[in-house]
Amino acid sequence: METVLSLNQKLSRAENQIVIFLGGDVMTGRGIDQILPHPSDPFIPEFYANDARKYVELAEATNGSILTPVNFSYIWGEALKEWERIAPDVRLVNLETSITKSKDYWWGKGINYRMNPDNIDCLTAAQIDCCTLANNHVLDWGYSGLIETISTLETAQIKTAGAGRLLSSAETPAIIEVKGKGRAIVFAFGLVSSGIPPSWAAESDRPGVNLLPNLSVQTVAYIEKQVKKIKQPGDIVIASIHWGSNWGYLIRAEQIKFAHQLIERAGVDLIHGHSSHHIKGMEIYRDRLIIYGCGELIDDYEGIDGYEAFRNDLGLMYFAILDSASGQLVNLEAIPIQIKRLRIQRASNRDLLWLRDILNREGVRLGTLLEWDRNKTLTLKQLAKIPSAQEFQDISD
């Protein structure tokens, strides 16, 4: 059976459908923080640079000058038009930045991202509903930095999941009420494979992230128990997972099996995977969407040498339409974007086709194919039968 997934205008959705925006890594620290109205102390404890303004200089040297300070909505650029056009019910991103004035950086980490809490309006300008925090940068500025991050987001009325002041709060999902349609429940998990130090795991008496020990059947059973405690008829359950390396298209067999088991056994309706600095393949399994690697939504990597072949300046805005009663995927719109001058813009036709070809190369092994339409968006098709568990192998380029 071929399932064509396409969303062209916000008025086409049915009353029983919920639209969820899924963004990849959002890194508003370092160079991004420096162009905003309230930049932090530019000191950063990096081998490459000890001044965050260096990353602004790199971006300007690559694509032109940036008149600073910019307003809070500047970094979102043309993404704002797409959010207005589609009007998603839920906006979910992985916030890969500590929001703090803490000077207690995690010694030896190498890369320490920080945004001044006074710049929180850059997230409210995008009307973000939920930030997942189970990642390898949320404790870059220590436990005090994590607690201030959570407090700042709470004050801004942005929900969080995946990190907390204690293990109990780190495990607690975010619950987003969608008027007249039900609830979106966001669980967030991290894995050491993404670079999260094991010592960052939250404990009963210590702040930290919701770190999974592995991708075993026992871990699936743990998540199943957590979901069953809270899921009610009409709820959409999202598992947001920070996993895998920054570079490379490899999707390990254990990741695929784990994702499938979360859908089969744990009652998860949508998997929001991230950590890779570039897009990875997508899959539709039992009418549920699995994004193994969203790529970047916003960052300050512009002009940094290395890994150019992966084109991490390119990414996607994912808009998934789900049936609110069943949790099944109905439609998907993936809008190609590019980060230029530390700002999101629509990708060119040439770059759109590059993204399509890469996604098709990777997606064919997962039974998916993408096409582009007149609106310069990518639409997804499910073309092939998903392999059985016995047939799984690592999927890579």
QUILIN-V48109 format. One record per residue. N is the residue number from 1. RES is the residue in one small letter. PHI is phi in radians with two decimals (* if undefined). D_LAST is the distance of its C-alpha to the last C-alpha in whole Angstrom. Layout:
# QUILIN-V48109
N|RES|PHI|D_LAST  N|RES|PHI|D_LAST
This chain:
# QUILIN-V48109
1|m|*|26  2|e|-1.81|25  3|t|-1.93|25  4|v|-1.64|25  5|l|-1.98|25  6|s|-2.68|27  7|l|-2.23|29  8|n|-1.99|31  9|q|-2.69|34  10|k|-1.14|36  11|l|-1.30|39  12|s|-1.45|37  13|r|-1.32|36  14|a|-1.49|38  15|e|-1.11|40  16|n|-1.61|39  17|q|-1.96|35  18|i|-2.04|34  19|v|-1.86|31  20|i|-2.06|29  21|f|-1.52|28  22|l|-2.06|24  23|g|-1.92|24  24|g|-1.34|21  25|d|-1.15|22  26|v|-1.96|26  27|m|-2.02|27  28|t|-1.77|30  29|g|-1.63|31  30|r|0.85|32  31|g|-1.12|32  32|i|-1.08|32  33|d|-1.01|35  34|q|-1.23|37  35|i|-1.60|37  36|l|-1.40|38  37|p|-1.05|42  38|h|-2.25|42  39|p|-1.15|40  40|s|-1.26|40  41|d|-0.91|41  42|p|-1.23|39  43|f|-1.07|38  44|i|-2.38|35  45|p|-1.52|35  46|e|-1.93|32  47|f|-1.23|31  48|y|-1.24|30  49|a|-2.64|33  50|n|-1.95|36  51|d|-2.36|36  52|a|-1.07|34  53|r|-1.18|36  54|k|-1.02|33  55|y|-1.30|30  56|v|-1.21|33  57|e|-1.07|34  58|l|-1.10|30  59|a|-1.11|29  60|e|-1.18|33  61|a|-1.16|32  62|t|-1.47|29  63|n|-2.28|30  64|g|2.04|34  65|s|-1.24|36  66|i|-2.13|37  67|l|-1.38|40  68|t|-1.86|40  69|p|-1.35|41  70|v|-1.51|39  71|n|-1.37|40  72|f|-1.14|38  73|s|-1.54|37  74|y|-0.92|35  75|i|-1.09|32  76|w|-1.46|31  77|g|0.81|32  78|e|-1.30|31  79|a|-1.10|30  80|l|-1.06|33  81|k|-1.14|34  82|e|-1.23|31  83|w|-1.12|33  84|e|-1.17|36  85|r|-1.16|35  86|i|-1.58|33  87|a|0.90|35  88|p|-1.12|33  89|d|-1.34|35  90|v|-2.37|33  91|r|-2.11|31  92|l|-2.16|29  93|v|-2.41|27  94|n|-1.70|25  95|l|-1.49|28  96|e|-1.79|26  97|t|-2.66|30  98|s|-1.44|33  99|i|-1.85|36  100|t|-2.88|39  101|k|-1.79|41  102|s|-1.02|41  103|k|-1.86|41  104|d|-1.54|40  105|y|-1.18|37  106|w|-1.30|35  107|w|-1.10|35  108|g|1.43|32  109|k|-1.16|30  110|g|1.71|29  111|i|-2.25|28  112|n|-2.29|30  113|y|-1.58|30  114|r|-2.61|34  115|m|-2.09|35  116|n|-1.12|39  117|p|-0.96|40  118|d|-1.21|42  119|n|-1.71|39  120|i|-1.02|39  121|d|-1.14|40  122|c|-1.21|36  123|l|-1.49|35  124|t|-1.20|38  125|a|-1.10|38  126|a|-1.59|34  127|q|0.95|36  128|i|-1.17|33  129|d|-1.54|35  130|c|-2.57|33  131|c|-1.97|31  132|t|-1.46|29  133|l|-2.16|29  134|a|-1.43|27  135|n|-2.50|25  136|n|-1.63|25  137|h|-2.31|28  138|v|-1.21|30  139|l|-1.89|32  140|d|-1.00|32  141|w|-2.06|36  142|g|1.38|37  143|y|-1.14|38  144|s|-1.11|41  145|g|-1.14|38  146|l|-1.14|36  147|i|-1.10|40  148|e|-1.19|40  149|t|-1.03|37  150|i|-1.10|38  151|s|-1.10|42  152|t|-1.13|41  153|l|-1.17|38  154|e|-1.06|41  155|t|-1.08|44  156|a|-1.42|41  157|q|1.07|41  158|i|-1.85|37  159|k|-1.29|36  160|t|-2.28|34  161|a|-2.67|32  162|g|1.76|30  163|a|-2.66|33  164|g|-2.89|37  165|r|-1.25|40  166|l|-2.51|40  167|l|-1.00|37  168|s|-1.03|39  169|s|-1.37|38  170|a|-1.15|35  171|e|-1.41|34  172|t|-1.24|36  173|p|-1.33|34  174|a|-1.45|35  175|i|-2.06|37  176|i|-2.00|37  177|e|-1.39|40  178|v|-1.97|39  179|k|-0.94|43  180|g|1.37|43  181|k|-2.22|40  182|g|2.19|40  183|r|-2.29|37  184|a|-1.86|34  185|i|-1.98|33  186|v|-1.93|31  187|f|-1.70|30  188|a|-2.23|28  189|f|-2.35|26  190|g|-2.17|24  191|l|-2.30|22  192|v|-1.05|23  193|s|-1.04|19  194|s|-1.56|19  195|g|1.75|22  196|i|-1.28|25  197|p|-1.09|28  198|p|-0.96|29  199|s|-1.22|32  200|w|-1.45|32  201|a|-1.09|32  202|a|-1.16|35  203|e|-2.27|38  204|s|-1.08|41  205|d|-2.19|43  206|r|-2.57|40  207|p|-1.14|38  208|g|2.82|34  209|v|-1.79|31  210|n|-1.46|30  211|l|-1.68|28  212|l|-1.41|27  213|p|-1.28|27  214|n|-3.01|24  215|l|-1.96|22  216|s|-1.39|25  217|v|-1.13|27  218|q|-1.16|30  219|t|-1.19|28  220|v|-1.04|28  221|a|-1.10|31  222|y|-1.07|32  223|i|-1.18|30  224|e|-0.99|32  225|k|-1.12|35  226|q|-1.14|35  227|v|-1.17|34  228|k|-1.11|37  229|k|-1.15|39  230|i|-2.15|39  231|k|-1.22|37  232|q|-2.10|40  233|p|-0.95|40  234|g|1.63|38  235|d|-1.40|36  236|i|-1.81|32  237|v|-1.81|31  238|i|-1.99|27  239|a|-1.82|25  240|s|-1.76|24  241|i|-2.21|22  242|h|-1.69|21  243|w|-2.62|18  244|g|1.40|15  245|s|-1.37|14  246|n|-1.23|15  247|w|-2.22|12  248|g|1.87|8  249|y|-1.59|6  250|l|-1.02|7  251|i|-2.10|9  252|r|-1.27|12  253|a|-0.99|14  254|e|-1.18|17  255|q|-1.19|16  256|i|-1.10|16  257|k|-1.07|19  258|f|-1.10|21  259|a|-1.04|20  260|h|-1.11|21  261|q|-1.21|24  262|l|-1.08|25  263|i|-1.32|26  264|e|-1.19|27  265|r|-1.83|30  266|a|-1.60|30  267|g|1.39|31  268|v|-1.41|28  269|d|-1.80|27  270|l|-2.69|25  271|i|-2.00|22  272|h|-1.92|21  273|g|-1.64|18  274|h|-2.75|18  275|s|2.36|18  276|s|-1.11|14  277|h|-1.40|16  278|h|-2.57|14  279|i|-1.17|13  280|k|-2.27|10  281|g|-1.13|11  282|m|-2.05|14  283|e|-2.49|16  284|i|-2.01|20  285|y|-2.20|21  286|r|0.88|25  287|d|1.12|25  288|r|-2.08|24  289|l|-1.52|21  290|i|-2.13|19  291|i|-1.83|17  292|y|-1.38|14  293|g|-2.69|14  294|c|-1.27|17  295|g|1.40|16  296|e|-1.65|20  297|l|-1.70|23  298|i|-2.57|25  299|d|-2.80|25  300|d|-2.06|27  301|y|-1.46|23  302|e|-1.02|24  303|g|1.62|25  304|i|-1.36|23  305|d|-1.32|22  306|g|1.80|18  307|y|1.08|15  308|e|-1.04|16  309|a|-1.07|13  310|f|-1.47|12  311|r|0.85|15  312|n|-1.30|16  313|d|-1.33|20  314|l|-1.75|18  315|g|-2.78|18  316|l|-2.36|20  317|m|-1.74|23  318|y|-1.75|23  319|f|-2.10|26  320|a|-1.79|26  321|i|-1.78|29  322|l|-2.07|30  323|d|-1.28|33  324|s|-1.20|35  325|a|-1.47|37  326|s|-1.78|34  327|g|1.43|31  328|q|-1.32|29  329|l|-1.28|27  330|v|-1.80|29  331|n|-2.45|27  332|l|-2.55|24  333|e|-2.13|24  334|a|-2.07|22  335|i|-1.74|23  336|p|-1.23|21  337|i|-2.31|23  338|q|-2.40|23  339|i|-1.62|24  340|k|-2.52|27  341|r|1.00|30  342|l|0.99|29  343|r|-2.65|29  344|i|-1.46|27  345|q|-2.37|28  346|r|-1.16|26  347|a|-1.24|23  348|s|-1.21|24  349|n|-1.01|24  350|r|-1.08|21  351|d|-1.24|19  352|l|-1.02|20  353|l|-1.16|18  354|w|-1.11|15  355|l|-1.06|15  356|r|-1.01|15  357|d|-1.15|13  358|i|-1.14|10  359|l|-1.12|11  360|n|-1.25|11  361|r|-1.05|8  362|e|-1.42|7  363|g|-1.30|11  364|v|-1.05|11  365|r|-1.30|10  366|l|-1.83|13  367|g|1.45|15  368|t|-2.23|15  369|l|-2.53|16  370|l|-2.02|17  371|e|-2.25|20  372|w|-1.96|22  373|d|-2.15|26  374|r|-1.11|29  375|n|-1.44|29  376|k|1.01|26  377|t|-2.15|24  378|l|-1.72|21  379|t|-2.03|22  380|l|-1.86|20  381|k|-2.16|20  382|q|-1.72|20  383|l|-1.94|20  384|a|-2.25|19  385|k|-1.20|20  386|i|-1.29|18  387|p|-1.04|18  388|s|-1.29|21  389|a|-1.03|20  390|q|-1.24|21  391|e|-1.68|18  392|f|-1.11|15  393|q|-2.46|12  394|d|-1.00|10  395|i|-1.80|7  396|s|-2.59|4  397|d|-1.54|0
